[in-house]
Amino acid sequence: MAPFVTKLVVAATLCGGLVVPFLGIYRDREWDEAHLFLKHRPSTRFVYSSPIGEGDRAPKPEEREDEEAYRDFVEVHRGYRRSIFLPFSSP
């Protein structure tokens, strides 16, 4: 491979590795629509959804981690404001 192509591949890999941890997809509580959003900090989690939805019940112990991550990334730190709707992602 030419040195330019090698450098280009390395640069693209590094940029992808730095950008992907800051991107995520969340599913809206009410309408269950998917949105691509920019996270406020990097995280290995990519998909965020609320297991209780619009319900008033407390999350079960196995649902607590998912609910807390959804609240932190989407609601508390307003990830919904840095998002775009993904129209092709109907459930």
SEPAZA-821826 format. One record per residue: residue number from 1; chain; x negated, y negated, z of N, C-alpha, C, O, CB in turn. Coordinates in steps of 0.02 Angstrom, whole numbers. Glycine has a CB too. Example, Ala and Ser with C-alpha at 12.3 -4.5 7.8 and 13.67 -1.06 7.14 Angstrom:
BEGIN
PT   num   cadena      npx      npy      npz     capx     capy     capz      cpx      cpy      cpz      opx      opy      opz     cbpx     cbpy     cbpz
PT     1        A     -660      284      390     -615      225      390     -660      165      390     -712      166      423     -565      224      452
PT     2        A     -642      112      354     -684       53      357     -645       -2      394     -670      -57      402     -704       30      286
//
This chain:
BEGIN
PT   num   cadena      npx      npy      npz     capx     capy     capz      cpx      cpy      cpz      opx      opy      opz     cbpx     cbpy     cbpz
PT     1        A      -42       59        0        0        0        0      -44      -62        0      -98      -63       29       47        0       61
PT     2        A      -20     -113      -32      -57     -176      -35      -57     -208       35       -9     -200       72      -26     -224      -87
PT     3        A     -109     -245       52     -112     -277      118      -53     -323      131      -28     -327      188     -177     -316      125
PT     4        A      -29     -359       80       28     -403       89       90     -365      108      127     -385      153       40     -444       26
PT     5        A      102     -308       74      161     -267       88      157     -239      159      207     -237      195      168     -211       36
PT     6        A       98     -216      178       88     -189      245      103     -242      298      137     -228      347       16     -162      254
PT     7        A       78     -302      288       90     -357      335      164     -374      337      192     -389      390       49     -419      317
PT     8        A      197     -372      279      268     -387      276      308     -335      315      355     -353      351      291     -390      203
PT     9        A      291     -272      307      326     -218      342      315     -225      418      362     -216      457      301     -149      318
PT    10        A      254     -240      439      240     -249      510      278     -309      537      306     -304      592      164     -258      522
PT    11        A      280     -364      501      316     -423      524      391     -410      529      422     -431      578      303     -482      475
PT    12        A      419     -375      480      491     -360      482      507     -314      541      558     -322      574      512     -327      416
PT    13        A      464     -266      555      474     -220      611      471     -258      677      512     -246      721      422     -164      610
PT    14        A      422     -302      684      416     -341      746      476     -387      756      502     -393      811      351     -381      746
PT    15        A      497     -421      703      555     -466      708      618     -427      726      657     -449      768      565     -505      642
PT    16        A      627     -370      695      685     -329      711      684     -305      783      735     -303      817      688     -269      664
PT    17        A      625     -287      806      617     -264      875      628     -319      926      647     -306      983      549     -235      885
PT    18        A      617     -381      905      628     -437      951      700     -464      948      724     -492      997      580     -493      934
PT    19        A      733     -455      892      801     -483      883      855     -434      907      903     -455      939      813     -500      810
PT    20        A      848     -370      893      900     -321      908      919     -319      982      978     -314      997      878     -253      886
PT    21        A      872     -323     1030      893     -322     1100      937     -382     1120      969     -380     1173      832     -321     1145
PT    22        A      938     -434     1080      979     -493     1094     1047     -491     1058     1085     -539     1065      942     -555     1076
PT    23        A     1062     -439     1021     1126     -432      986     1167     -377     1018     1140     -329     1044     1115     -417      911
PT    24        A     1232     -385     1015     1277     -334     1041     1344     -339     1008     1359     -388      973     1284     -340     1117
PT    25        A     1385     -289     1020     1454     -289      995     1499     -280     1056     1488     -237     1098     1466     -231      943
PT    26        A     1550     -323     1060     1598     -313     1113     1667     -305     1083     1683     -332     1030     1597     -372     1164
PT    27        A     1709     -266     1118     1778     -256     1097     1822     -299     1142     1819     -294     1204     1798     -180     1101
PT    28        A     1863     -340     1112     1907     -385     1148     1953     -346     1194     1980     -294     1175     1948     -428     1099
PT    29        A     1963     -372     1255     2006     -339     1304     2078     -332     1279     2109     -279     1285     2006     -377     1370
PT    30        A     2104     -386     1252     2175     -388     1234     2190     -356     1166     2237     -316     1161     2199     -458     1234
PT    31        A     2151     -373     1115     2167     -352     1047     2124     -294     1023     2137     -268      969     2160     -409     1001
PT    32        A     2074     -273     1060     2029     -218     1042     1995     -231      975     1984     -184      936     2068     -153     1039
PT    33        A     1978     -294      962     1942     -312      901     1868     -316      916     1848     -335      971     1968     -380      871
PT    34        A     1826     -297      868     1754     -299      878     1725     -366      857     1747     -397      809     1720     -243      838
PT    35        A     1676     -389      896     1641     -452      883     1567     -440      892     1546     -407      940     1666     -509      930
PT    36        A     1527     -465      846     1454     -464      853     1436     -527      892     1458     -582      875     1418     -462      783
PT    37        A     1394     -520      944     1378     -579      984     1304     -580     1003     1269     -529     1001     1420     -582     1047
PT    38        A     1281     -640     1020     1213     -651     1042     1212     -650     1118     1248     -689     1151     1186     -720     1015
PT    39        A     1172     -605     1147     1169     -598     1220     1127     -654     1251     1086     -684     1218     1140     -530     1239
PT    40        A     1139     -667     1314     1101     -718     1350     1033     -692     1373      989     -732     1390     1141     -743     1410
PT    41        A     1023     -627     1374      959     -596     1390      956     -528     1355     1008     -500     1338      950     -589     1469
PT    42        A      896     -501     1345      892     -436     1311      919     -380     1354      916     -382     1416      820     -422     1292
PT    43        A      946     -330     1321      973     -272     1355      971     -212     1307      976     -221     1247     1046     -285     1380
PT    44        A      964     -153     1335      964      -93     1293     1035      -73     1273     1044      -35     1226      929      -35     1329
PT    45        A     1084      -97     1308     1154      -82     1291     1172     -122     1229     1155     -181     1223     1202      -99     1351
PT    46        A     1208      -90     1183     1227     -124     1121     1302     -136     1116     1324     -187     1089     1203      -83     1061
PT    47        A     1342      -89     1142     1415      -95     1137     1444     -109     1207     1428      -73     1255     1447      -30     1106
PT    48        A     1486     -160     1211     1517     -180     1274     1593     -176     1265     1621     -204     1218     1495     -251     1295
PT    49        A     1625     -141     1312     1698     -138     1311     1722     -134     1382     1687     -110     1426     1724      -78     1268
PT    50        A     1783     -157     1393     1812     -155     1460     1856      -93     1466     1905      -86     1430     1854     -219     1474
PT    51        A     1838      -47     1511     1878       14     1517     1948        2     1545     1993       43     1535     1842       64     1560
PT    52        A     1958      -54     1581     2024      -66     1609     2066     -113     1565     2126     -121     1578     2018      -96     1679
PT    53        A     2035     -143     1515     2073     -187     1470     2103     -245     1506     2070     -277     1547     2127     -148     1434
PT    54        A     2166     -260     1492     2201     -315     1524     2234     -295     1590     2267     -336     1622     2253     -343     1477
PT    55        A     2225     -233     1610     2257     -208     1671     2231     -241     1734     2176     -269     1735     2247     -133     1676
PT    56        A     2271     -238     1787     2252     -268     1851     2221     -218     1899     2200     -237     1954     2313     -299     1883
PT    57        A     2217     -156     1879     2191     -105     1925     2115     -112     1933     2081     -141     1891     2208      -34     1900
PT    58        A     2090      -86     1988     2018      -86     1999     1986      -31     1957     2016       22     1948     2001      -76     2076
PT    59        A     1926      -42     1932     1894       11     1892     1875       70     1935     1856       63     1993     1832      -16     1856
PT    60        A     1879      129     1906     1858      190     1940     1782      188     1947     1749      150     1911     1881      255     1902
PT    61        A     1753      227     1992     1680      225     2000     1641      238     1936     1589      206     1924     1659      277     2051
PT    62        A     1665      282     1893     1630      297     1830     1639      241     1779     1602      238     1730     1654      363     1802
PT    63        A     1688      197     1789     1701      141     1743     1668       76     1766     1664       28     1728     1775      131     1735
PT    64        A     1645       75     1828     1621       13     1858     1562      -18     1820     1561      -78     1810     1601       25     1930
PT    65        A     1514       23     1800     1455       -3     1765     1474      -36     1698     1449      -90     1681     1405       54     1752
PT    66        A     1518       -3     1660     1541      -32     1597     1579      -97     1607     1569     -145     1570     1586       19     1560
PT    67        A     1622      -99     1657     1661     -159     1671     1615     -217     1693     1624     -273     1671     1713     -145     1726
PT    68        A     1567     -202     1736     1521     -255     1760     1478     -282     1702     1466     -342     1699     1476     -228     1816
PT    69        A     1455     -238     1658     1416     -260     1601     1458     -303     1554     1434     -354     1528     1387     -199     1562
PT    70        A     1521     -284     1543     1565     -323     1501     1576     -392     1530     1571     -443     1495     1633     -287     1492
PT    71        A     1591     -394     1595     1602     -459     1627     1540     -503     1625     1544     -563     1610     1623     -449     1700
PT    72        A     1481     -473     1639     1419     -512     1640     1402     -540     1571     1391     -601     1565     1361     -468     1665
PT    73        A     1401     -498     1521     1378     -520     1455     1431     -558     1415     1414     -605     1379     1355     -461     1416
PT    74        A     1493     -539     1421     1545     -568     1378     1582     -626     1413     1593     -678     1382     1596     -515     1358
PT    75        A     1600     -617     1475     1642     -667     1509     1602     -718     1550     1608     -778     1539     1692     -633     1553
PT    76        A     1561     -694     1596     1525     -740     1641     1476     -784     1603     1474     -845     1613     1488     -700     1695
PT    77        A     1436     -753     1560     1386     -792     1522     1412     -812     1453     1372     -831     1410     1322     -751     1516
PT    78        A     1476     -807     1443     1511     -831     1383     1484     -806     1317     1473     -844     1270     1509     -905     1383
PT    79        A     1472     -741     1314     1451     -711     1251     1503     -719     1196     1487     -720     1137     1435     -638     1260
PT    80        A     1567     -725     1217     1621     -734     1168     1613     -799     1129     1638     -805     1073     1689     -733     1203
PT    81        A     1578     -848     1158     1567     -912     1122     1513     -907     1069     1510     -948     1023     1550     -967     1171
PT    82        A     1470     -856     1075     1416     -846     1026     1430     -783      986     1386     -741      976     1346     -840     1062
PT    83        A     1492     -777      962     1511     -715      927     1544     -730      860     1568     -785      847     1558     -674      970
PT    84        A     1545     -678      819     1582     -680      756     1625     -617      752     1604     -563      772     1535     -686      694
PT    85        A     1684     -625      726     1731     -571      719     1708     -523      665     1684     -545      612     1801     -597      702
PT    86        A     1715     -458      676     1697     -407      627     1762     -378      599     1790     -332      629     1651     -351      658
PT    87        A     1786     -402      542     1852     -382      517     1857     -310      494     1912     -283      489     1870     -426      461
PT    88        A     1801     -278      480     1802     -210      453     1800     -157      508     1793      -98      493     1744     -199      405
PT    89        A     1806     -176      570     1794     -130      625     1857     -111      663     1855     -105      724     1745     -159      673
PT    90        A     1912     -102      630     1974      -83      665     1966      -14      695     1933       29      666     2035      -86      618
PT    91        A     1997       -3      754     1989       62      788     2022      120      752     2018      176      776     2017       58      857
//
